[in-house]
């Protein structure tokens, strides 16, 4: 009986991903962070039980997603932010339009490895590049987006 040695599958490189909002591909980013979730734990001490404390699951916490990319000739990230604040918010009768999005990790061939679908998102912070005459760094913009959770799928 001949058996083939088990091959360990290499994990995907994290440098290839795409972002879509409401099914529309937004573009390339140099970094996306904030893909995490935490469950609060409530401790309950039971009278007469001194060996341990009951630990009960509580609310889930979803940190904001942060998208970073080099400045491009389009202003769509800042325009989305502007619609959710100031004059843009006033023009929408003080109602923030929420969007669904997806972050997809790609393998070396461009095939989707894993997708995280997030819901009810809107931008809460935009940051432009740090400008300095002595710097040779790329001009990067950053958009921070809050959301109401995500689900992972293959």
Secondary structure as UniProt FT lines:
FT   TURN            14..15
FT   STRAND          17..21
FT   TURN            22..23
FT   STRAND          24..27
FT   STRAND          31..33
FT   STRAND          37..44
FT   TURN            47..48
FT   STRAND          54..62
FT   STRAND          65..70
FT   HELIX           76..83
FT   HELIX           86..91
FT   TURN            92..94
FT   STRAND          99..106
FT   TURN            108..109
FT   STRAND          112..127
FT   TURN            133..134
FT   STRAND          140..146
FT   STRAND          150..153
//
